[in-house]
Amino acid sequence: MSTPKDDGTPGNEQRGPACSMLVIGRKNGSSSSRREKRFDTVEAGEAAIREWSLEGFNVFWTALGDGPLSKPFDLVDGERSYI
């Protein structure tokens, strides 16, 4: 039995009770309008994505713990839409 790959997507990760989440956001993909922060929990990271989206950030990447970055995505009706 193989272990699922952790690509930063909630549901694909194997997270412990205190897994951190790195969130990177950009406005229109511009490197000059970039925000990056590591949150103590996945829930806090997901909340930040929703908040940053309201501030005009529209391209996001996440990483759980020390895992790889996810594919870039936007939020559409509150759900991830991968680019």
TORPA-4810 file (N, C-alpha, C, O; in nm, 3 decimals):
<nodes>
NODE_1_0.085_-0.118_0.000_0.000_0.000_0.000_0.089_0.124_0.000_0.180_0.135_0.082_M
NODE_2_0.064_0.215_-0.090_0.146_0.336_-0.097_0.082_0.449_-0.018_-0.039_0.451_0.004_S
NODE_3_0.166_0.543_0.022_0.119_0.660_0.095_0.081_0.767_-0.004_0.156_0.792_-0.098_T
NODE_4_-0.035_0.833_0.013_-0.073_0.940_-0.082_0.028_1.053_-0.079_0.082_1.088_0.026_P
NODE_5_0.052_1.110_-0.197_0.146_1.222_-0.208_0.083_1.347_-0.149_-0.035_1.376_-0.171_K
NODE_6_0.162_1.421_-0.073_0.116_1.547_-0.014_0.148_1.660_-0.111_0.263_1.702_-0.122_D
NODE_7_0.046_1.709_-0.181_0.068_1.818_-0.276_0.017_1.951_-0.225_0.001_2.046_-0.302_D
NODE_8_-0.010_1.960_-0.094_-0.057_2.085_-0.037_-0.207_2.103_-0.044_-0.258_2.205_0.003_G
NODE_9_-0.278_2.008_-0.102_-0.422_2.018_-0.115_-0.489_1.954_0.007_-0.464_1.837_0.035_T
NODE_10_-0.574_2.027_0.079_-0.642_1.965_0.192_-0.714_1.838_0.147_-0.782_1.837_0.045_P
NODE_11_-0.699_1.733_0.225_-0.757_1.605_0.188_-0.652_1.510_0.133_-0.667_1.389_0.146_G
NODE_12_-0.545_1.562_0.072_-0.438_1.479_0.019_-0.323_1.468_0.117_-0.230_1.390_0.095_N
NODE_13_-0.327_1.543_0.223_-0.215_1.548_0.316_-0.230_1.444_0.426_-0.340_1.395_0.454_E
NODE_14_-0.120_1.413_0.486_-0.122_1.333_0.608_-0.076_1.427_0.717_0.044_1.442_0.741_Q
NODE_15_-0.171_1.490_0.781_-0.136_1.593_0.878_-0.160_1.544_1.019_-0.254_1.470_1.047_R
NODE_16_-0.071_1.587_1.105_-0.087_1.559_1.246_-0.174_1.665_1.308_-0.229_1.749_1.238_G
NODE_17_-0.187_1.663_1.439_-0.275_1.758_1.506_-0.228_1.902_1.496_-0.308_1.994_1.514_P
NODE_18_-0.099_1.925_1.468_-0.049_2.062_1.464_0.030_2.087_1.337_0.145_2.133_1.344_A
NODE_19_-0.027_2.058_1.221_0.040_2.077_1.093_0.029_2.223_1.050_-0.079_2.281_1.048_C
NODE_20_0.144_2.282_1.018_0.142_2.421_0.973_0.109_2.427_0.824_0.117_2.327_0.753_S
NODE_21_0.071_2.546_0.779_0.041_2.567_0.638_0.106_2.697_0.591_0.084_2.803_0.649_M
NODE_22_0.185_2.686_0.485_0.241_2.802_0.419_0.142_2.847_0.313_0.093_2.765_0.236_L
NODE_23_0.112_2.976_0.310_0.021_3.031_0.209_0.096_3.141_0.135_0.155_3.230_0.196_V
NODE_24_0.093_3.135_0.003_0.151_3.238_-0.083_0.037_3.290_-0.170_-0.035_3.211_-0.232_I
NODE_25_0.022_3.421_-0.175_-0.082_3.481_-0.258_-0.025_3.589_-0.347_0.069_3.659_-0.308_G
NODE_26_-0.079_3.602_-0.465_-0.039_3.708_-0.559_-0.163_3.772_-0.620_-0.268_3.708_-0.635_R
NODE_27_-0.149_3.898_-0.653_-0.255_3.969_-0.726_-0.221_3.962_-0.874_-0.117_4.011_-0.918_K
NODE_28_-0.310_3.900_-0.951_-0.294_3.885_-1.096_-0.162_3.820_-1.133_-0.110_3.845_-1.242_N
NODE_29_-0.108_3.736_-1.047_0.016_3.664_-1.076_0.140_3.750_-1.069_0.249_3.703_-1.102_G
NODE_30_0.128_3.875_-1.027_0.240_3.968_-1.024_0.332_3.938_-0.905_0.286_3.925_-0.792_S
NODE_31_0.462_3.928_-0.932_0.556_3.903_-0.823_0.572_4.026_-0.735_0.621_4.015_-0.622_S
NODE_32_0.533_4.143_-0.783_0.545_4.264_-0.701_0.430_4.277_-0.601_0.440_4.353_-0.505_S
NODE_33_0.322_4.205_-0.623_0.207_4.205_-0.531_0.195_4.067_-0.469_0.102_3.992_-0.497_S
NODE_34_0.292_4.035_-0.383_0.303_3.900_-0.328_0.296_3.905_-0.176_0.352_3.995_-0.114_R
NODE_35_0.225_3.808_-0.117_0.219_3.795_0.028_0.246_3.649_0.062_0.195_3.558_-0.005_R
NODE_36_0.325_3.627_0.166_0.359_3.491_0.208_0.358_3.485_0.360_0.414_3.572_0.426_E
NODE_37_0.296_3.381_0.414_0.293_3.364_0.559_0.271_3.218_0.594_0.196_3.147_0.527_K
NODE_38_0.339_3.172_0.700_0.318_3.036_0.752_0.223_3.045_0.871_0.246_3.123_0.963_R
NODE_39_0.119_2.964_0.868_0.018_2.961_0.974_0.036_2.834_1.057_0.081_2.732_1.006_F
NODE_40_0.001_2.842_1.183_0.018_2.729_1.275_-0.073_2.612_1.244_-0.039_2.498_1.275_D
NODE_41_-0.188_2.639_1.182_-0.282_2.532_1.150_-0.333_2.547_1.007_-0.328_2.656_0.949_T
NODE_42_-0.382_2.437_0.954_-0.442_2.439_0.820_-0.566_2.528_0.820_-0.590_2.602_0.724_V
NODE_43_-0.643_2.522_0.927_-0.765_2.603_0.935_-0.733_2.752_0.927_-0.803_2.827_0.859_E
NODE_44_-0.628_2.795_0.997_-0.588_2.937_0.992_-0.539_2.975_0.852_-0.566_3.085_0.805_A
NODE_45_-0.469_2.884_0.786_-0.423_2.910_0.649_-0.539_2.923_0.552_-0.539_3.011_0.467_G
NODE_46_-0.637_2.834_0.565_-0.755_2.840_0.477_-0.834_2.970_0.501_-0.885_3.029_0.406_E
NODE_47_-0.844_3.013_0.626_-0.913_3.139_0.659_-0.840_3.257_0.595_-0.903_3.349_0.545_A
NODE_48_-0.707_3.254_0.598_-0.627_3.361_0.537_-0.650_3.367_0.387_-0.658_3.476_0.330_A
NODE_49_-0.659_3.252_0.322_-0.684_3.250_0.177_-0.815_3.321_0.146_-0.822_3.401_0.053_I
NODE_50_-0.919_3.291_0.224_-1.049_3.357_0.201_-1.038_3.507_0.224_-1.092_3.586_0.147_R
NODE_51_-0.967_3.548_0.329_-0.951_3.691_0.360_-0.869_3.761_0.252_-0.907_3.868_0.205_E
NODE_52_-0.757_3.701_0.213_-0.672_3.762_0.112_-0.746_3.773_-0.022_-0.725_3.868_-0.097_W
NODE_53_-0.831_3.677_-0.051_-0.909_3.681_-0.174_-0.997_3.806_-0.177_-1.012_3.870_-0.281_S
NODE_54_-1.055_3.840_-0.063_-1.136_3.961_-0.053_-1.054_4.088_-0.070_-1.107_4.193_-0.106_L
NODE_55_-0.922_4.079_-0.045_-0.831_4.193_-0.060_-0.775_4.203_-0.202_-0.691_4.290_-0.229_E
NODE_56_-0.819_4.116_-0.292_-0.775_4.124_-0.432_-0.672_4.022_-0.473_-0.635_4.017_-0.590_G
NODE_57_-0.624_3.939_-0.381_-0.530_3.834_-0.420_-0.610_3.726_-0.492_-0.717_3.685_-0.446_F
NODE_58_-0.557_3.680_-0.607_-0.635_3.586_-0.686_-0.557_3.465_-0.737_-0.612_3.384_-0.811_N
NODE_59_-0.432_3.451_-0.699_-0.355_3.332_-0.730_-0.288_3.288_-0.601_-0.221_3.368_-0.535_V
NODE_60_-0.307_3.160_-0.565_-0.256_3.109_-0.437_-0.181_2.979_-0.456_-0.205_2.903_-0.551_F
NODE_61_-0.088_2.954_-0.364_-0.019_2.827_-0.349_-0.018_2.796_-0.200_-0.015_2.887_-0.118_W
NODE_62_-0.019_2.670_-0.166_-0.008_2.630_-0.026_0.093_2.516_-0.015_0.122_2.447_-0.112_T
NODE_63_0.146_2.499_0.106_0.229_2.383_0.137_0.201_2.345_0.281_0.194_2.432_0.369_A
NODE_64_0.184_2.217_0.306_0.158_2.168_0.441_0.289_2.123_0.503_0.363_2.045_0.444_L
NODE_65_0.316_2.173_0.624_0.441_2.138_0.690_0.559_2.174_0.601_0.569_2.287_0.553_G
NODE_66_0.647_2.076_0.579_0.762_2.096_0.490_0.738_2.038_0.352_0.832_2.016_0.276_D
NODE_67_0.611_2.012_0.320_0.576_1.950_0.192_0.592_2.045_0.074_0.623_2.163_0.091_G
NODE_68_0.570_1.992_-0.046_0.584_2.072_-0.168_0.469_2.171_-0.184_0.364_2.157_-0.121_P
NODE_69_0.491_2.271_-0.268_0.384_2.366_-0.299_0.277_2.299_-0.383_0.305_2.212_-0.465_L
NODE_70_0.154_2.342_-0.360_0.042_2.294_-0.441_0.050_2.357_-0.580_0.133_2.445_-0.605_S
NODE_71_-0.035_2.311_-0.669_-0.052_2.377_-0.797_-0.117_2.512_-0.769_-0.188_2.524_-0.669_K
NODE_72_-0.096_2.614_-0.854_-0.161_2.743_-0.832_-0.312_2.730_-0.846_-0.362_2.651_-0.926_P
NODE_73_-0.384_2.809_-0.767_-0.530_2.806_-0.772_-0.588_2.941_-0.738_-0.520_3.027_-0.683_F
NODE_74_-0.714_2.959_-0.772_-0.795_3.075_-0.738_-0.914_3.023_-0.660_-0.940_2.902_-0.660_D
NODE_75_-0.985_3.111_-0.592_-1.109_3.072_-0.526_-1.226_3.111_-0.616_-1.236_3.225_-0.659_L
NODE_76_-1.313_3.016_-0.643_-1.434_3.040_-0.722_-1.551_2.989_-0.638_-1.562_2.870_-0.610_V
NODE_77_-1.636_3.080_-0.598_-1.749_3.046_-0.511_-1.703_2.974_-0.384_-1.769_2.882_-0.336_D
NODE_78_-1.588_3.018_-0.330_-1.536_2.963_-0.207_-1.461_2.831_-0.222_-1.414_2.775_-0.123_G
NODE_79_-1.449_2.780_-0.344_-1.380_2.653_-0.369_-1.255_2.677_-0.452_-1.247_2.772_-0.530_E
NODE_80_-1.155_2.590_-0.433_-1.033_2.601_-0.512_-1.059_2.565_-0.657_-1.124_2.465_-0.688_R
NODE_81_-1.008_2.648_-0.745_-1.013_2.623_-0.888_-0.869_2.627_-0.938_-0.809_2.734_-0.946_S
NODE_82_-0.812_2.510_-0.971_-0.672_2.504_-1.008_-0.650_2.561_-1.147_-0.729_2.541_-1.239_Y
NODE_83_-0.541_2.634_-1.158_-0.506_2.705_-1.282_-0.418_2.617_-1.370_-0.377_2.659_-1.478_I
</nodes>
